[in-house]
Amino acid sequence: MNSVASTLNRVTDMEFNNQISVLTPNNWNTWKHDMQVLLMHYGCWQFIIQTKPEQPDEEATYKEKLDLQLRKDRCYTLIYTNISSDLKNLITETTDGVAAWKILKYHFEPVTKARVIQLLDQFFGTKYQPGEDVGIFISRVN
């Protein structure tokens, strides 16, 4: 019975993993939210947001240390396997999921003065069109 449950878990994990679209230069905003859910599913999101220590406790057993390392490796693997081949070169210099996430975030969300000015111009340039549904206007503002 245990092997049946294990097989079902693997199938569920594969189905879950296949539901996320690959990161391309045009889908960062949706991909990052989908990837967050995927990393949460596998117990890896806390590495990205740094809520758990990166190193195991001194008293941790070998199994606990191995489990931590496997989850850290899974974090990078999930990110790497869910980005398009032309973006993989951005993160090939690291095997750390946190570093890979930061590299991708910096690439797609640069925080430069020019980018801030561009976003402000875009925001303040958004005008309500007479007769436009308020919900549509709000979604354009977001």
Backbone as ProteinMPNN parsed JSONL, in Angstrom:
{"seq_chain_A": "MNSVASTLNRVTDMEFNNQISVLTPNNWNTWKHDMQVLLMHYGCWQFIIQTKPEQPDEEATYKEKLDLQLRKDRCYTLIYTNISSDLKNLITETTDGVAAWKILKYHFEPVTKARVIQLLDQFFGTKYQPGEDVGIFISRVN", "coords_chain_A": {"N_chain_A": [[0.826, -1.196, 0.0], [2.007, 1.186, 0.667], [3.739, 1.686, -1.492], [1.915, 2.253, -3.49], [0.806, 4.669, -2.611], [3.12, 6.192, -2.734], [3.616, 6.166, -5.492], [1.324, 7.511, -6.389], [1.816, 10.014, -5.236], [4.112, 10.774, -6.681], [3.048, 10.949, -9.274], [1.174, 12.989, -8.877], [2.955, 15.057, -8.193], [4.367, 15.287, -10.622], [2.287, 16.06, -12.356], [1.614, 18.478, -11.155], [3.97, 19.937, -11.494], [4.038, 20.141, -14.264], [2.119, 21.996, -14.86], [2.916, 24.599, -14.827], [3.937, 27.334, -16.773], [6.78, 27.791, -18.892], [9.387, 30.085, -18.148], [9.671, 32.973, -20.048], [10.944, 35.774, -21.965], [8.691, 37.386, -21.799], [6.794, 36.76, -19.804], [7.232, 37.152, -17.043], [5.863, 38.214, -14.725], [3.542, 36.58, -14.326], [4.793, 34.091, -14.266], [6.508, 34.232, -12.014], [4.739, 34.202, -9.868], [3.446, 31.747, -10.253], [5.675, 30.086, -9.984], [6.337, 30.612, -7.344], [4.221, 29.356, -5.999], [4.716, 26.726, -6.797], [7.259, 26.282, -5.645], [6.534, 26.577, -2.977], [4.887, 24.349, -2.733], [6.755, 22.297, -2.83], [8.165, 22.784, -0.54], [10.197, 24.697, -0.588], [10.08, 27.454, -0.769], [10.64, 28.984, 1.494], [13.38, 29.242, 1.494], [13.857, 31.122, -0.487], [12.603, 33.431, 0.503], [13.987, 33.635, 2.771], [13.245, 32.734, 5.407], [13.957, 30.571, 6.816], [16.816, 29.124, 8.351], [19.83, 28.818, 6.455], [21.733, 26.919, 6.995], [21.872, 23.765, 8.662], [20.986, 23.031, 12.109], [23.477, 22.598, 14.684], [23.031, 20.309, 16.15], [21.604, 18.752, 14.433], [20.495, 15.791, 12.813], [22.032, 13.412, 10.549], [20.167, 12.724, 8.605], [18.391, 14.918, 8.723], [20.1, 16.973, 7.89], [20.666, 16.086, 5.306], [18.095, 16.158, 4.196], [17.59, 18.927, 4.245], [19.575, 19.824, 2.453], [18.742, 18.506, 0.124], [16.272, 19.767, -0.335], [17.17, 22.367, -0.818], [18.631, 21.923, -3.143], [16.541, 21.074, -4.784], [15.107, 23.418, -4.995], [16.699, 25.045, -6.696], [16.736, 23.358, -8.931], [14.029, 23.234, -9.704], [13.59, 25.889, -10.479], [15.488, 26.162, -12.562], [14.652, 24.22, -14.432], [12.28, 25.251, -15.288], [12.548, 27.458, -16.901], [13.044, 29.136, -20.021], [15.284, 27.983, -22.604], [16.931, 30.003, -23.632], [17.171, 31.738, -21.51], [18.463, 30.368, -19.557], [21.208, 30.656, -19.425], [21.572, 32.828, -17.801], [21.589, 31.952, -15.169], [23.429, 29.904, -14.959], [25.874, 30.044, -13.705], [25.569, 29.564, -11.046], [24.471, 27.31, -8.446], [22.677, 27.661, -6.58], [19.468, 28.119, -5.386], [18.368, 30.462, -4.271], [20.141, 32.458, -5.122], [19.784, 32.176, -7.887], [17.091, 32.931, -8.143], [17.265, 35.628, -7.335], [18.915, 36.657, -9.349], [17.295, 36.327, -11.631], [15.123, 37.913, -10.858], [16.341, 40.45, -10.668], [17.042, 40.743, -13.327], [14.551, 40.896, -14.621], [13.162, 42.782, -13.151], [14.498, 45.393, -12.921], [15.843, 47.836, -10.751], [16.332, 50.692, -11.355], [16.96, 54.211, -11.719], [16.005, 55.097, -14.161], [14.156, 53.091, -14.812], [12.276, 53.394, -12.742], [11.346, 55.974, -13.307], [10.225, 55.479, -15.812], [8.127, 53.713, -15.08], [6.622, 55.416, -13.42], [5.856, 57.409, -15.293], [4.31, 55.825, -16.97], [2.287, 55.046, -15.189], [1.1, 57.528, -14.378], [0.274, 58.354, -16.826], [-1.918, 56.877, -17.408], [-5.228, 57.065, -18.132], [-8.667, 57.492, -17.312], [-11.15, 56.324, -19.419], [-14.069, 57.748, -20.78], [-17.085, 56.04, -20.192], [-15.847, 53.66, -19.877], [-15.54, 50.55, -18.203], [-15.193, 50.434, -14.701], [-13.798, 48.379, -13.442], [-12.165, 47.388, -15.516], [-10.584, 49.632, -15.966], [-9.22, 49.786, -13.496], [-7.789, 47.393, -13.609], [-6.062, 48.014, -15.687], [-4.543, 49.973, -14.471], [-3.193, 48.535, -12.553]], "CA_chain_A": [[0.0, 0.0, 0.0], [2.903, 2.331, 0.732], [4.254, 1.975, -2.83], [0.825, 2.873, -4.241], [0.763, 6.073, -2.184], [4.322, 6.827, -3.265], [3.396, 6.357, -6.923], [0.341, 8.583, -6.537], [2.488, 11.281, -4.923], [4.982, 11.123, -7.799], [2.198, 11.379, -10.382], [0.652, 14.301, -8.502], [4.052, 16.014, -8.305], [4.648, 15.517, -12.03], [1.193, 16.85, -12.9], [1.723, 19.819, -10.583], [5.116, 20.586, -12.112], [3.777, 20.397, -15.677], [1.095, 23.011, -15.027], [3.517, 25.931, -14.849], [4.541, 27.637, -18.065], [8.213, 28.081, -18.862], [9.693, 31.518, -18.143], [10.148, 33.574, -21.29], [11.147, 37.209, -21.731], [7.432, 38.134, -21.758], [5.798, 36.308, -18.826], [7.831, 37.154, -15.711], [4.915, 38.468, -13.635], [2.735, 35.386, -14.046], [5.686, 32.979, -13.946], [7.05, 34.315, -10.654], [3.69, 33.78, -8.931], [3.299, 30.297, -10.427], [6.866, 29.452, -9.413], [6.224, 30.722, -5.889], [3.324, 28.286, -5.557], [5.422, 25.462, -7.008], [8.292, 26.179, -4.611], [5.835, 26.343, -1.714], [4.424, 22.965, -2.774], [7.896, 21.426, -2.554], [8.814, 23.18, 0.704], [11.427, 25.426, -0.908], [9.882, 28.903, -0.831], [11.253, 29.653, 2.642], [14.765, 29.587, 1.161], [13.826, 32.346, -1.287], [12.261, 34.571, 1.354], [14.95, 33.589, 3.878], [12.632, 32.598, 6.728], [14.582, 29.44, 7.493], [18.273, 29.208, 8.244], [20.395, 28.072, 5.337], [22.535, 25.818, 7.524], [21.163, 23.022, 9.711], [21.478, 23.18, 13.474], [24.632, 21.761, 15.018], [22.546, 19.04, 16.679], [20.791, 18.086, 13.416], [20.939, 14.454, 12.415], [22.465, 13.291, 9.159], [18.948, 12.731, 7.788], [17.891, 16.292, 8.67], [21.028, 17.735, 7.053], [20.458, 15.635, 3.936], [16.794, 16.681, 3.775], [17.761, 20.358, 3.984], [20.347, 19.974, 1.22], [17.904, 18.074, -0.996], [15.287, 20.818, -0.607], [17.893, 23.484, -1.434], [18.912, 21.507, -4.518], [15.262, 21.051, -5.495], [14.761, 24.818, -5.249], [17.405, 25.452, -7.912], [16.31, 22.496, -10.029], [12.704, 23.664, -10.161], [13.742, 27.162, -11.193], [16.248, 25.934, -13.794], [13.888, 23.432, -15.403], [11.067, 25.959, -15.691], [12.85, 28.67, -17.664], [13.377, 28.823, -21.411], [16.714, 27.71, -22.799], [17.689, 31.234, -23.864], [17.373, 32.436, -20.235], [19.218, 29.514, -18.631], [22.579, 31.144, -19.259], [21.609, 33.826, -16.724], [21.787, 31.341, -13.846], [24.304, 28.727, -15.015], [27.056, 30.235, -12.862], [25.243, 29.241, -9.659], [23.613, 26.149, -8.197], [21.9, 28.062, -5.415], [18.151, 28.589, -5.785], [18.174, 31.856, -3.845], [20.92, 33.294, -6.04], [19.125, 32.11, -9.194], [15.88, 33.753, -8.056], [17.673, 37.036, -7.291], [19.419, 37.009, -10.683], [16.136, 36.472, -12.519], [14.346, 39.074, -10.416], [17.075, 41.649, -11.065], [16.979, 40.824, -14.787], [13.212, 41.272, -15.063], [12.657, 43.905, -12.362], [15.615, 46.258, -12.553], [15.46, 48.986, -9.935], [17.19, 51.822, -11.7], [16.208, 55.467, -11.782], [15.31, 55.146, -15.449], [13.0, 52.19, -14.731], [11.296, 54.024, -11.855], [10.753, 57.081, -14.068], [9.377, 54.865, -16.831], [6.922, 53.212, -14.425], [5.829, 56.574, -12.992], [5.247, 57.989, -16.492], [3.266, 54.906, -17.416], [1.196, 55.104, -14.219], [0.405, 58.812, -14.445], [-0.283, 58.494, -18.171], [-3.136, 56.077, -17.506], [-6.41, 57.924, -17.976], [-9.977, 56.843, -17.368], [-11.879, 56.625, -20.648], [-15.519, 57.848, -20.521], [-17.837, 54.847, -20.55], [-15.052, 52.463, -19.593], [-15.879, 49.861, -16.961], [-14.238, 50.768, -13.642], [-12.954, 47.198, -13.226], [-11.158, 47.352, -16.579], [-9.648, 50.724, -15.695], [-8.38, 49.4, -12.357], [-6.843, 46.361, -14.051], [-5.025, 48.692, -16.47], [-3.686, 50.701, -13.534], [-2.322, 47.541, -11.906]], "C_chain_A": [[0.868, 1.257, 0.0], [3.431, 2.693, -0.652], [3.181, 2.608, -3.711], [0.732, 4.357, -3.897], [1.957, 6.832, -2.739], [4.165, 7.118, -4.753], [2.402, 7.483, -7.17], [0.957, 9.941, -6.25], [3.377, 11.719, -6.069], [4.173, 11.612, -8.989], [1.644, 12.769, -10.098], [1.733, 15.363, -8.64], [4.357, 16.321, -9.761], [3.556, 16.367, -12.663], [1.277, 18.291, -12.413], [2.834, 20.592, -11.275], [4.836, 20.944, -13.566], [2.745, 21.496, -15.905], [1.664, 24.425, -15.082], [4.158, 26.152, -16.215], [6.002, 28.022, -17.871], [8.415, 29.594, -18.91], [10.259, 31.935, -19.492], [10.384, 35.061, -21.017], [9.854, 38.001, -21.527], [6.471, 37.744, -20.644], [6.313, 36.286, -17.386], [6.787, 37.285, -14.604], [4.057, 37.25, -13.319], [3.62, 34.222, -13.629], [6.158, 33.042, -12.504], [6.007, 33.902, -9.624], [3.45, 32.272, -9.026], [4.475, 29.557, -9.796], [6.841, 29.531, -7.898], [5.35, 29.599, -5.348], [4.003, 26.93, -5.697], [6.495, 25.252, -5.942], [7.672, 25.962, -3.236], [5.376, 24.893, -1.626], [5.547, 22.0, -2.391], [8.663, 21.823, -1.294], [10.096, 23.964, 0.517], [11.284, 26.946, -0.847], [10.56, 29.621, 0.325], [12.728, 29.967, 2.391], [14.809, 30.916, 0.412], [13.557, 33.56, -0.403], [13.09, 34.595, 2.635], [14.297, 33.539, 5.254], [13.207, 31.417, 7.499], [16.09, 29.576, 7.363], [18.786, 28.335, 7.104], [21.198, 26.862, 5.8], [21.744, 25.089, 8.606], [21.774, 23.295, 11.081], [22.661, 22.251, 13.705], [24.198, 20.38, 15.488], [21.738, 18.254, 15.649], [21.377, 16.732, 13.056], [21.374, 14.48, 10.958], [21.257, 13.377, 8.225], [18.391, 14.15, 7.65], [18.785, 17.167, 7.789], [20.841, 17.382, 5.58], [19.145, 16.184, 3.383], [16.888, 18.169, 3.429], [18.502, 20.58, 2.67], [19.527, 19.568, -0.002], [16.854, 19.129, -1.349], [15.951, 22.037, -1.239], [18.214, 23.168, -2.896], [17.643, 21.519, -5.364], [14.833, 22.471, -5.856], [15.412, 25.286, -6.551], [16.908, 24.66, -9.118], [14.96, 22.922, -10.582], [12.78, 24.972, -10.942], [14.392, 26.916, -12.551], [15.418, 25.214, -14.854], [12.627, 24.134, -15.886], [11.358, 27.309, -16.331], [13.276, 28.26, -19.071], [14.89, 28.72, -21.581], [17.524, 28.983, -23.028], [17.905, 32.045, -22.593], [18.225, 31.631, -19.252], [20.641, 30.015, -18.411], [22.698, 32.215, -18.181], [21.99, 33.203, -15.385], [22.722, 30.139, -13.868], [25.542, 28.856, -14.133], [26.805, 29.897, -11.398], [24.467, 27.935, -9.602], [22.743, 26.412, -6.976], [20.571, 28.655, -5.882], [17.901, 30.04, -5.434], [18.909, 32.799, -4.794], [20.269, 33.323, -7.421], [17.88, 32.994, -9.213], [16.238, 35.24, -8.091], [18.18, 37.509, -8.65], [18.259, 37.245, -11.64], [15.314, 37.704, -12.152], [15.035, 40.371, -10.841], [17.0, 41.851, -12.577], [15.627, 41.358, -15.262], [12.626, 42.466, -14.318], [13.804, 44.828, -11.957], [15.125, 47.482, -11.792], [16.475, 50.101, -10.202], [16.325, 53.075, -11.736], [15.409, 55.546, -13.076], [14.062, 54.266, -15.424], [11.906, 52.789, -13.847], [10.594, 55.165, -12.578], [9.806, 56.539, -15.133], [8.064, 54.373, -16.226], [6.022, 54.355, -13.953], [5.131, 57.238, -14.179], [4.089, 57.13, -16.986], [2.047, 54.991, -16.491], [0.397, 56.398, -14.36], [-0.177, 59.088, -15.829], [-1.563, 57.703, -18.37], [-4.338, 56.954, -17.186], [-7.677, 57.076, -18.068], [-10.699, 57.291, -18.633], [-13.372, 56.703, -20.334], [-16.24, 56.599, -21.039], [-17.101, 53.545, -20.271], [-15.49, 51.861, -18.256], [-14.786, 50.143, -15.93], [-13.288, 49.597, -13.389], [-11.847, 47.09, -14.258], [-10.122, 48.447, -16.357], [-8.69, 50.35, -14.566], [-7.375, 48.333, -12.772], [-5.748, 46.959, -14.927], [-4.051, 49.433, -15.575], [-2.724, 49.739, -12.848], [-1.226, 47.169, -12.842]], "O_chain_A": [[0.503, 2.271, -0.596], [3.563, 3.876, -0.967], [3.498, 3.413, -4.587], [0.597, 5.2, -4.785], [1.827, 7.98, -3.164], [4.538, 8.194, -5.221], [2.607, 8.315, -8.054], [0.66, 10.916, -6.94], [3.408, 12.902, -6.408], [4.559, 12.579, -9.646], [1.643, 13.631, -10.977], [1.467, 16.453, -9.147], [4.584, 17.478, -10.115], [3.85, 17.292, -13.421], [1.037, 19.221, -13.182], [2.666, 21.766, -11.607], [5.344, 21.952, -14.056], [2.52, 21.89, -17.05], [0.922, 25.366, -15.366], [4.835, 25.272, -16.746], [6.396, 28.515, -16.814], [7.703, 30.299, -19.625], [11.199, 31.328, -20.006], [10.052, 35.548, -19.936], [9.904, 39.163, -21.124], [5.405, 38.35, -20.54], [5.858, 35.466, -16.589], [6.829, 36.528, -13.633], [3.868, 36.923, -12.148], [3.255, 33.449, -12.744], [6.208, 32.014, -11.829], [6.356, 33.309, -8.603], [3.274, 31.6, -8.01], [4.293, 28.525, -9.151], [7.286, 28.598, -7.229], [5.697, 28.963, -4.354], [3.881, 26.079, -4.816], [6.62, 24.156, -5.397], [8.232, 25.236, -2.415], [5.465, 24.275, -0.565], [5.31, 21.005, -1.707], [9.714, 21.248, -1.013], [10.989, 23.907, 1.362], [12.292, 27.653, -0.872], [11.012, 30.754, 0.162], [13.272, 30.875, 3.019], [15.694, 31.739, 0.649], [14.209, 34.594, -0.545], [12.915, 35.473, 3.48], [14.744, 34.224, 6.174], [12.971, 31.28, 8.7], [16.582, 30.094, 6.36], [18.249, 27.262, 6.828], [21.325, 25.885, 5.063], [21.026, 25.721, 9.381], [22.92, 23.729, 11.196], [22.825, 21.247, 13.012], [24.899, 19.394, 15.26], [21.231, 17.179, 15.97], [22.595, 16.555, 13.002], [21.118, 15.44, 10.231], [21.319, 14.025, 7.18], [17.963, 14.539, 6.563], [18.289, 18.002, 7.032], [20.855, 18.257, 4.715], [19.088, 16.623, 2.234], [16.324, 18.612, 2.428], [18.106, 21.424, 1.865], [19.608, 20.214, -1.047], [16.577, 19.361, -2.526], [15.359, 22.678, -2.107], [18.088, 24.024, -3.771], [17.668, 21.927, -6.525], [14.253, 22.689, -6.919], [14.742, 25.86, -7.41], [16.686, 25.22, -10.192], [14.77, 22.965, -11.798], [12.102, 25.133, -11.957], [13.907, 27.403, -13.573], [15.477, 25.558, -16.035], [11.97, 23.65, -16.809], [10.514, 28.204, -16.308], [13.803, 27.167, -19.277], [15.663, 29.289, -20.811], [18.695, 29.036, -22.653], [18.736, 32.953, -22.583], [18.658, 32.16, -18.228], [21.213, 29.822, -17.339], [23.797, 32.487, -17.695], [22.638, 33.847, -14.56], [22.8, 29.416, -12.875], [26.194, 27.851, -13.847], [27.732, 29.94, -10.589], [23.876, 27.51, -10.595], [22.148, 25.493, -6.413], [20.554, 29.588, -6.685], [17.289, 30.772, -6.212], [18.361, 33.817, -5.216], [20.208, 34.375, -8.056], [17.641, 33.718, -10.18], [15.592, 36.02, -8.79], [17.904, 38.637, -9.057], [18.236, 38.235, -12.371], [14.865, 38.446, -13.026], [14.375, 41.291, -11.324], [16.907, 42.982, -13.056], [15.56, 42.168, -16.187], [11.687, 43.096, -14.805], [14.05, 45.02, -10.766], [14.114, 48.086, -12.15], [17.344, 50.395, -9.381], [15.098, 52.992, -11.78], [14.268, 56.009, -13.081], [13.022, 54.653, -15.957], [10.725, 52.694, -14.182], [9.376, 55.308, -12.474], [8.716, 57.075, -15.333], [6.998, 54.595, -16.802], [4.8, 54.273, -14.071], [3.955, 57.591, -14.09], [3.034, 57.637, -17.367], [0.909, 55.006, -16.96], [-0.83, 56.37, -14.449], [-1.029, 59.963, -15.981], [-2.225, 57.845, -19.398], [-4.44, 57.513, -16.094], [-7.741, 56.087, -18.799], [-10.842, 58.487, -18.887], [-13.899, 55.804, -19.678], [-16.029, 56.166, -22.172], [-17.665, 52.46, -20.412], [-15.773, 52.585, -17.302], [-13.597, 50.095, -16.248], [-12.1, 49.807, -13.146], [-10.715, 46.741, -13.923], [-8.926, 48.221, -16.536], [-7.485, 50.575, -14.673], [-6.226, 48.364, -12.331], [-4.618, 46.469, -14.916], [-2.861, 49.514, -15.882], [-1.571, 50.086, -12.592], [-0.377, 46.345, -12.501]]}, "name": "protein", "num_of_chains": 1, "seq": "MNSVASTLNRVTDMEFNNQISVLTPNNWNTWKHDMQVLLMHYGCWQFIIQTKPEQPDEEATYKEKLDLQLRKDRCYTLIYTNISSDLKNLITETTDGVAAWKILKYHFEPVTKARVIQLLDQFFGTKYQPGEDVGIFISRVN"}
